[in-house]
Amino acid sequence: MSEIKGPSPDAKVDGSSLRIAIVHARWNKVIIDALVAGALKKLKEAGVKESNIVVESVPGSFELPIACSRMITGSHIQAASNEADLLGGLNFGTPKVASRSGTPAPTIPSSNQAFDAVIAIGVLIKGATMHFEYICDAVSNSLMKIQVDTGVPVIFGVLTVLNDDQALERAGLGKGDKKGHNHGEEWGLAAVEMGSHVRRWNSGKFL
Ligand code: DLZ
């Protein structure tokens, strides 16, 4: 019998033209490292170029929203300033389309384009106080707001678990026959799929 719970088969999206950022917290590092590795593996398998993947870290999950917000804005500024430089004739690359005058038209290196998606990765493990509840609530609501406000998909790679074992199992590091599955892989795939969809939707193309 097929599984009821979990994602449906991969959407098989080509990520070769996408630029994707991963920002991760450093709390609970063993689990974080496995989740980041899982996300990177799937980004690369989908064709995202290494030069188009940016990985940044922040102290804890509470800092993920500000990081996503500023990185999205910064990448738009970077892309715009590159375009301005190129149009100012400071730096001409391989022509994308010929200009009317026959002068080669500038092209923006894909590693300077705005991010198509950001993956926010954190591991929140419940403790004895209300800290967990406040952070989970604030982080999940903020990340959702950022993606809706900016139009750039922010993948929710934040585990909100009750104990260490639950976290380990969701990173494929569980003990014995409860090894579990690395959820970072789905986050990588989701970033490629959503980045590609949003590009298409932004240009008014629908299936
Ligand atoms: C303080 C704190 C605690 C208790 N637990 C976690 C956690 O399980 N996972 C996580 O990513 N971060 C934790 N933090 C740190 C906060 O996210 C944040 O970095 C600090 O409160 C500073 O703003």
Boltz pocket constraint, residues with backbone or C-beta under 6 A from the ligand:
constraints:
  - pocket:
      binder: B
      contacts: [[A, 25], [A, 26], [A, 27], [A, 28], [A, 59], [A, 60], [A, 61], [A, 62], [A, 63], [A, 122], [A, 123], [A, 124], [A, 125], [A, 126], [A, 127], [A, 131], [A, 135]]
      max_distance: 6.0
